[in-house]
């Protein structure tokens, strides 16, 4: 089975990249022969080459409109849009040539807002799989070219297939019930990666990209109120990089204005996030619209209690656990006061009181989000597509 993969980014710490890496390693072990198309030579591209996976660097852009939020962006909007369309048209031609030379039986694009793989597959007359890992507009404020109507229609074509990472993503893209689409949860870690360190430390943790959609400001504001009421509040550790230095400066200003500089620690990007999770009293997931919530599943694999906003992918993970085990696998909240109450309860009761909940969470992630299960489901999906 020869498959060409198209990645939108080579950022090694991105959730889409991590999930792809987990998937590709398992598929290669089953005899699948891949070629991975990447937009640059950095980061994850080097990892793939070290693992013996062939890569092709191709200049292309996501099929989304440029921003137009200020006067400068408005003036540059049309030139940027035209340049993007030209770059992607050239990319499609080259991708057709490379995929044809390789003898590709299928093209699989790792995110839904990149369309060069779909367009190349149509020219070659081979199936295309889109891995829909995002809402697009709801979580990243991205607006697809030329319109959402045409974007959704592309998924209903006879030669078009899709993998949705949650049931809610499938519903949002109007694919629930489609014969050409399948819900396959991300593979996060393997069964061998499960740990449960009962020697917890007294700190709360946020882990992930520092951006407004992740709910970082809302978390800091809630935590500021907690510190105003409780002098014994556990420290808050924030692990993750900010896309823009200006946003990190803004967060530091928020921390200063709330008078919690002695309680909040910005750790930056870390390679030991799983270790931080395993020792934390709880991981807080305040994201407003998490597509899947990889960080939530990683925390559960690491034996960490999760306190999460009851929305989108975080809610679906909690709901799946409730259905599977009959009891809650994490602490949900909708409003700020609920979050503060959960934090107080963890401090007062001790995280030991939540060990049974952590155990149920680990049972859930092993059953639904293991690397082994994802690879098996994707491989079966491929075989069904190629039989048609």
Secondary structure, DSSP 8 states (H G I E B T S, - for coil): -EEEEE-S---TTSHHHHHHHHHHHHHHHTT-EEEEEESSSSTHHHHHHHTT-EEEE-----SB----SSHHHHHHHHHHHHHHHHHHHHHHHHHHHHHHHHT-SEEEESSTT--HHHHHHHHHT-EEEEEE---SHHHH---BSS-HHHHHHHTTSTTEEEEESSHHHHHHTT-TT-TTEEE-----B-GGG--------SEEEEES-BSGGGTHHHHHHHHHHHHHH-TT--EEEEE--BSSHHHHHHHHHHHHHTT-TTTEEEEES-S-HHHHHHH-SEEEE--SS-SS-HHHHHHHHTT--EEEESSHHHHHHHHHHHHHHSS-SSEEESSHHHHHHHHHHHHHH-GGGGHHHHHHHHHHHHHHSBHHHHHHHHHHHHHHHHH-
